Amino acid sequence: VIKLYSFKGARTGVKDRKGRTALHRAAEKGHGGAVKLLLRGGASLHTLDKEGKTALHWAAENNHSHILKMLLKEEARSCRNQHNFLHMVALRDDSSLAKMLLEAAFNSDHPSIFKILLEYSKDLAVQKNQHSVVAALIDRGTDINTHNKKHYTPLLLACEMGKVESAEVLMEKGANLGIRTPAADTALHLAVQAGAASIAGLLLSKGMDTNLRNQAEETPLHFAALHNHGLKKHLL
């Protein structure tokens, strides 16, 4: 029926009351043949429904791995919106879903594009403190010490934002504690600045030097005094 409609000029972008297109519906139900025909007919992967979800979100939520692979291939082919399909993974603390998407990504024919996607999703997972997602990403081979656009590693980002669980996972997985920000702040500087006593304690238990200085010649103790955080006892 969909094939017949596609020849009759049916518009694939028409939305129902929930803001969903035919592609949303087919992906949700796992109808591979319909998804393939809709994509050939020009259906957009990036259309959001009223819940802010794309067709790929619905395929992922319903564990339709065959639909995921089809949509991922089309996403890579179009080279547009290069991170939306992993966005949901980072927002949800769902390592099994992360692994499913990552498996589809690594089995694709476009590894360079998916490398970008993986790095983006890891940063977002750290920001949302989705530590099981962070662990799943690392377990699939994502570089634990990669830099984002700010030249922050995931550990530096977790320390700056006070994301305790993510920082703990990253340290357990072997994150390099010696990498600094462009201003030469250490992970300990950032944790102290954020008032994250638990992270500071973890870093100190790993043997991090409390007297390392940044470009302004400041130690973490300077940060603790400046921001009046109750961390000075950890550093003295």
KEKE-3310 file (N, C-alpha, C; in steps of 0.2 Angstrom, whole numbers, plus 5000, padded with zeros to 4 digits):
npx = (5004:5010:5019:5011:5005:5016:5019:5008:5010:5010:5013:5027:5030:5019:5010:5003:4991:4999:5011:5018:5026:5023:5035:5039:5029:5031:5044:5042:5034:5042:5042:5051:5050:5041:5048:5060:5054:5048:5059:5066:5056:5059:5057:5060:5073:5075:5064:5054:5043:5029:5034:5047:5054:5063:5061:5071:5072:5061:5062:5073:5068:5059:5067:5070:5082:5085:5078:5085:5098:5095:5091:5102:5112:5106:5107:5120:5123:5117:5123:5119:5114:5123:5122:5110:5105:5111:5108:5097:5102:5111:5104:5096:5098:5103:5112:5111:5103:5112:5123:5117:5114:5128:5133:5127:5132:5146:5146:5143:5146:5153:5164:5171:5162:5154:5163:5164:5151:5151:5160:5154:5142:5148:5153:5140:5134:5142:5139:5126:5127:5126:5131:5132:5130:5141:5151:5147:5150:5164:5168:5165:5176:5178:5188:5195:5202:5200:5198:5186:5178:5182:5194:5193:5195:5184:5185:5189:5178:5168:5173:5173:5159:5155:5151:5149:5147:5150:5163:5169:5168:5175:5188:5190:5190:5202:5206:5216:5224:5233:5231:5228:5218:5216:5220:5228:5223:5221:5212:5209:5209:5197:5188:5188:5185:5171:5166:5165:5167:5167:5173:5185:5191:5192:5201:5212:5214:5219:5232:5234:5243:5243:5248:5250:5251:5241:5240:5239:5247:5240:5236:5225:5221:5221:5209:5199:5200:5196:5183:5177:5174:5171:5182:5195:5200:5203:5214:5224)
npy = (4994:5006:5008:5010:5022:5030:5031:5038:5051:5055:5065:5063:5070:5074:5077:5069:5071:5070:5075:5066:5058:5047:5039:5040:5032:5019:5016:5015:5004:4994:4991:4986:4986:4996:5007:5007:5010:5023:5031:5030:5038:5050:5054:5062:5060:5068:5074:5081:5075:5079:5076:5078:5069:5059:5048:5038:5039:5032:5019:5015:5015:5005:4994:4990:4984:4981:4991:5002:5000:5003:5016:5022:5020:5028:5040:5042:5042:5054:5063:5073:5083:5077:5071:5068:5055:5048:5056:5054:5043:5048:5056:5047:5035:5022:5009:4997:5001:5011:5002:4995:5004:5008:4997:4996:5007:5004:4994:4999:5007:5019:5024:5035:5046:5041:5040:5054:5055:5047:5053:5065:5060:5055:5066:5073:5063:5063:5076:5075:5066:5053:5039:5025:5025:5032:5022:5012:5018:5019:5006:5001:5006:5019:5034:5037:5048:5059:5075:5088:5102:5113:5108:5100:5085:5071:5068:5080:5088:5082:5084:5098:5101:5094:5081:5067:5053:5050:5055:5046:5034:5036:5038:5025:5018:5022:5035:5048:5057:5067:5076:5093:5108:5121:5132:5127:5122:5108:5093:5092:5106:5110:5102:5107:5120:5118:5114:5101:5090:5076:5072:5078:5071:5058:5061:5065:5053:5045:5050:5063:5078:5091:5103:5108:5120:5132:5142:5155:5153:5148:5137:5122:5125:5139:5141:5135:5144:5155:5153:5150:5137:5122:5114:5115:5108:5096:5098:5102)
npz = (5000:5004:4994:4983:4987:4987:4973:4969:4973:4987:5001:5011:5023:5030:5046:5060:5074:5084:5080:5072:5058:5044:5044:5057:5063:5056:5060:5074:5075:5069:5055:5043:5028:5025:5031:5022:5010:5013:5015:5003:4996:5001:5014:5029:5041:5052:5057:5070:5082:5093:5105:5104:5097:5085:5071:5073:5087:5091:5085:5092:5106:5105:5103:5090:5081:5068:5061:5066:5061:5047:5047:5052:5042:5032:5039:5039:5026:5022:5029:5038:5052:5063:5075:5081:5083:5094:5104:5112:5119:5127:5135:5142:5155:5150:5147:5139:5128:5123:5120:5109:5099:5097:5093:5080:5074:5074:5065:5053:5037:5038:5046:5050:5051:5062:5072:5075:5080:5091:5100:5102:5109:5120:5127:5130:5138:5149:5153:5157:5167:5165:5170:5167:5153:5149:5153:5144:5132:5133:5134:5122:5115:5113:5114:5129:5133:5124:5117:5118:5109:5117:5121:5132:5141:5144:5158:5163:5160:5168:5180:5181:5180:5191:5191:5199:5198:5185:5184:5193:5186:5174:5180:5185:5173:5168:5165:5160:5172:5172:5161:5156:5156:5143:5150:5159:5170:5182:5184:5197:5201:5194:5200:5213:5211:5207:5219:5222:5232:5233:5221:5222:5233:5227:5217:5225:5232:5222:5221:5216:5214:5225:5224:5211:5198:5189:5174:5179:5190:5201:5214:5218:5231:5231:5223:5231:5242:5236:5231:5243:5246:5256:5255:5259:5270:5264:5256:5264)
capx = (5000:5014:5022:5006:5004:5022:5019:5003:5012:5008:5018:5029:5031:5013:5010:4996:4990:5005:5016:5022:5025:5022:5041:5039:5025:5034:5050:5040:5031:5047:5040:5056:5049:5038:5054:5064:5050:5047:5066:5066:5052:5061:5055:5065:5075:5076:5057:5053:5036:5027:5038:5054:5058:5063:5059:5076:5071:5055:5065:5078:5064:5056:5072:5070:5089:5085:5076:5091:5103:5093:5091:5109:5115:5103:5109:5127:5123:5115:5128:5116:5112:5127:5122:5104:5102:5114:5106:5093:5106:5115:5099:5093:5103:5102:5118:5109:5102:5118:5127:5113:5116:5135:5134:5125:5137:5152:5145:5141:5151:5155:5167:5173:5156:5152:5168:5161:5145:5153:5163:5148:5138:5151:5152:5134:5133:5145:5136:5120:5129:5123:5138:5132:5131:5148:5154:5146:5154:5171:5168:5165:5182:5178:5194:5193:5205:5199:5197:5181:5180:5185:5200:5192:5193:5178:5186:5189:5172:5165:5176:5170:5152:5153:5147:5153:5147:5154:5170:5172:5168:5181:5194:5190:5192:5209:5207:5223:5223:5238:5229:5225:5214:5221:5222:5233:5219:5220:5205:5208:5207:5190:5183:5188:5181:5164:5164:5164:5171:5168:5177:5192:5193:5194:5207:5218:5216:5223:5238:5235:5247:5238:5252:5251:5249:5239:5244:5239:5251:5236:5235:5218:5220:5218:5202:5195:5199:5193:5176:5175:5171:5173:5187:5202:5203:5205:5220:5230)
capy = (5000:5012:5008:5013:5029:5034:5033:5043:5058:5056:5068:5059:5074:5075:5075:5068:5075:5069:5077:5060:5056:5040:5036:5039:5026:5013:5015:5013:4997:4990:4989:4988:4987:5003:5012:5008:5014:5030:5034:5031:5043:5057:5055:5065:5057:5073:5077:5079:5075:5084:5074:5080:5063:5057:5041:5034:5038:5027:5013:5013:5014:4999:4989:4987:4985:4981:4998:5007:5000:5006:5023:5024:5020:5034:5046:5043:5044:5061:5067:5079:5082:5071:5068:5067:5048:5046:5061:5051:5038:5052:5059:5041:5031:5016:5006:4992:5005:5013:4997:4993:5010:5008:4991:4997:5012:5001:4989:5003:5008:5025:5024:5042:5049:5038:5043:5060:5054:5044:5058:5070:5057:5054:5073:5074:5058:5066:5082:5073:5062:5046:5036:5019:5026:5034:5016:5008:5021:5018:4999:5000:5008:5027:5036:5040:5055:5063:5082:5091:5109:5117:5105:5097:5078:5069:5069:5087:5090:5079:5088:5105:5101:5091:5075:5063:5046:5050:5056:5040:5029:5038:5036:5018:5016:5023:5042:5051:5062:5073:5081:5099:5113:5126:5137:5123:5119:5101:5090:5094:5113:5111:5099:5111:5126:5116:5112:5094:5087:5069:5071:5080:5066:5053:5063:5064:5046:5043:5053:5069:5083:5097:5109:5110:5127:5134:5148:5160:5151:5146:5129:5121:5128:5146:5140:5133:5150:5161:5152:5148:5130:5118:5109:5117:5103:5090:5100:5104)
capz = (5000:5004:4988:4979:4989:4985:4966:4969:4976:4994:5005:5017:5029:5034:5053:5063:5079:5089:5076:5069:5051:5043:5046:5064:5064:5054:5064:5080:5074:5066:5049:5039:5021:5025:5032:5016:5005:5015:5015:4996:4994:5003:5021:5033:5047:5057:5059:5077:5084:5099:5111:5102:5095:5078:5069:5076:5094:5091:5084:5098:5112:5104:5102:5083:5079:5060:5059:5068:5056:5041:5048:5053:5036:5029:5042:5037:5019:5021:5033:5041:5059:5064:5082:5085:5085:5100:5109:5117:5123:5133:5140:5146:5158:5147:5144:5134:5122:5121:5116:5103:5094:5096:5088:5074:5072:5072:5059:5047:5032:5038:5053:5052:5053:5068:5077:5077:5084:5097:5104:5104:5114:5127:5131:5132:5143:5155:5156:5160:5172:5164:5170:5164:5146:5149:5153:5138:5127:5134:5133:5114:5111:5112:5117:5135:5134:5118:5118:5114:5106:5122:5123:5138:5141:5148:5165:5165:5160:5173:5186:5180:5181:5198:5190:5203:5196:5178:5186:5196:5180:5170:5183:5185:5167:5167:5162:5162:5177:5171:5156:5159:5152:5140:5155:5163:5176:5182:5186:5204:5201:5192:5205:5219:5209:5207:5225:5221:5237:5232:5216:5224:5237:5223:5214:5230:5233:5216:5221:5212:5217:5227:5223:5204:5197:5182:5170:5184:5196:5206:5215:5220:5237:5229:5221:5237:5246:5232:5231:5250:5247:5262:5253:5261:5274:5260:5253:5269)
cpx = (5004:5017:5018:5005:5010:5022:5013:5004:5011:5014:5020:5030:5025:5012:5003:4996:4995:5011:5021:5020:5024:5029:5041:5035:5028:5040:5047:5037:5036:5046:5046:5055:5046:5044:5058:5060:5049:5054:5067:5062:5053:5059:5061:5067:5075:5069:5056:5045:5035:5031:5045:5058:5057:5061:5064:5075:5066:5058:5069:5074:5061:5061:5072:5077:5089:5083:5082:5096:5101:5093:5098:5113:5112:5106:5116:5128:5122:5120:5125:5115:5116:5127:5116:5102:5105:5112:5102:5097:5109:5110:5096:5099:5102:5107:5116:5107:5108:5122:5123:5115:5123:5136:5132:5129:5143:5152:5143:5147:5154:5158:5169:5168:5154:5157:5166:5155:5146:5156:5158:5144:5141:5151:5145:5132:5136:5142:5129:5121:5126:5129:5138:5133:5138:5152:5153:5150:5161:5172:5168:5171:5183:5184:5193:5196:5205:5197:5190:5183:5183:5192:5199:5192:5187:5179:5186:5182:5167:5167:5173:5163:5150:5149:5151:5153:5151:5161:5173:5172:5174:5188:5195:5192:5199:5210:5213:5222:5228:5236:5226:5221:5219:5223:5227:5230:5220:5213:5204:5206:5200:5186:5182:5184:5173:5162:5162:5169:5173:5173:5184:5195:5195:5200:5213:5219:5220:5230:5240:5238:5243:5242:5253:5248:5246:5243:5244:5243:5247:5236:5227:5216:5218:5211:5197:5194:5195:5185:5173:5171:5174:5178:5194:5205:5205:5212:5226:5232)
cpy = (5006:5013:5012:5020:5033:5036:5038:5050:5060:5060:5065:5063:5076:5072:5073:5072:5075:5072:5072:5059:5049:5036:5035:5032:5019:5011:5012:5006:4992:4987:4991:4989:4994:5008:5013:5012:5021:5034:5035:5037:5050:5059:5057:5062:5062:5077:5076:5079:5079:5082:5075:5074:5062:5050:5036:5033:5032:5020:5011:5012:5007:4993:4986:4988:4985:4988:5003:5006:5003:5013:5026:5025:5026:5040:5047:5045:5051:5066:5074:5078:5076:5069:5066:5060:5046:5051:5058:5046:5042:5054:5053:5037:5024:5013:5001:4996:5008:5008:4995:4998:5010:5002:4992:5002:5009:4996:4993:5004:5015:5027:5031:5046:5047:5039:5049:5060:5051:5049:5063:5067:5056:5061:5074:5069:5061:5072:5080:5068:5055:5041:5029:5020:5028:5027:5012:5011:5019:5010:4997:5003:5015:5029:5040:5047:5060:5070:5084:5098:5113:5114:5102:5089:5077:5070:5076:5090:5088:5083:5095:5106:5097:5085:5069:5056:5045:5050:5049:5034:5030:5037:5029:5015:5018:5030:5045:5058:5068:5078:5087:5103:5117:5131:5134:5121:5111:5099:5092:5102:5114:5108:5104:5118:5125:5115:5105:5090:5079:5067:5073:5075:5060:5055:5062:5057:5042:5046:5059:5074:5089:5103:5111:5116:5128:5139:5154:5159:5150:5138:5128:5124:5136:5146:5139:5140:5155:5159:5150:5142:5127:5113:5110:5111:5097:5092:5102:5098)
cpz = (5000:4998:4983:4980:4986:4977:4965:4971:4983:4997:5011:5023:5032:5041:5055:5069:5084:5086:5073:5062:5050:5044:5053:5066:5062:5058:5071:5080:5071:5059:5044:5031:5020:5026:5026:5011:5006:5014:5007:4993:4997:5010:5025:5039:5053:5059:5066:5078:5090:5105:5110:5100:5087:5077:5073:5083:5095:5090:5090:5104:5111:5102:5095:5080:5071:5058:5061:5063:5049:5042:5049:5047:5032:5032:5040:5030:5018:5024:5036:5048:5063:5071:5085:5087:5091:5106:5114:5122:5129:5138:5144:5149:5156:5143:5138:5128:5119:5117:5110:5098:5092:5091:5081:5070:5069:5066:5053:5043:5032:5045:5055:5054:5060:5074:5080:5082:5091:5102:5107:5110:5120:5131:5134:5138:5149:5158:5159:5166:5171:5164:5167:5156:5145:5149:5147:5132:5127:5132:5126:5111:5110:5116:5123:5136:5128:5121:5114:5111:5111:5124:5130:5137:5145:5155:5167:5165:5166:5180:5186:5182:5188:5197:5193:5200:5189:5179:5188:5190:5176:5173:5184:5179:5164:5163:5164:5166:5176:5165:5159:5154:5148:5145:5161:5170:5176:5184:5193:5205:5199:5197:5211:5217:5209:5214:5226:5226:5236:5227:5218:5228:5232:5219:5218:5231:5228:5216:5218:5217:5219:5226:5216:5202:5190:5179:5175:5190:5202:5207:5217:5226:5236:5227:5227:5241:5243:5232:5238:5250:5253:5260:5256:5266:5270:5257:5257:5272)
residu = (VAL:ILE:LYS:LEU:TYR:SER:PHE:LYS:GLY:ALA:ARG:THR:GLY:VAL:LYS:ASP:ARG:LYS:GLY:ARG:THR:ALA:LEU:HIS:ARG:ALA:ALA:GLU:LYS:GLY:HIS:GLY:GLY:ALA:VAL:LYS:LEU:LEU:LEU:ARG:GLY:GLY:ALA:SER:LEU:HIS:THR:LEU:ASP:LYS:GLU:GLY:LYS:THR:ALA:LEU:HIS:TRP:ALA:ALA:GLU:ASN:ASN:HIS:SER:HIS:ILE:LEU:LYS:MET:LEU:LEU:LYS:GLU:GLU:ALA:ARG:SER:CYS:ARG:ASN:GLN:HIS:ASN:PHE:LEU:HIS:MET:VAL:ALA:LEU:ARG:ASP:ASP:SER:SER:LEU:ALA:LYS:MET:LEU:LEU:GLU:ALA:ALA:PHE:ASN:SER:ASP:HIS:PRO:SER:ILE:PHE:LYS:ILE:LEU:LEU:GLU:TYR:SER:LYS:ASP:LEU:ALA:VAL:GLN:LYS:ASN:GLN:HIS:SER:VAL:VAL:ALA:ALA:LEU:ILE:ASP:ARG:GLY:THR:ASP:ILE:ASN:THR:HIS:ASN:LYS:LYS:HIS:TYR:THR:PRO:LEU:LEU:LEU:ALA:CYS:GLU:MET:GLY:LYS:VAL:GLU:SER:ALA:GLU:VAL:LEU:MET:GLU:LYS:GLY:ALA:ASN:LEU:GLY:ILE:ARG:THR:PRO:ALA:ALA:ASP:THR:ALA:LEU:HIS:LEU:ALA:VAL:GLN:ALA:GLY:ALA:ALA:SER:ILE:ALA:GLY:LEU:LEU:LEU:SER:LYS:GLY:MET:ASP:THR:ASN:LEU:ARG:ASN:GLN:ALA:GLU:GLU:THR:PRO:LEU:HIS:PHE:ALA:ALA:LEU:HIS:ASN:HIS:GLY:LEU:LYS:LYS:HIS:LEU:LEU)
# end
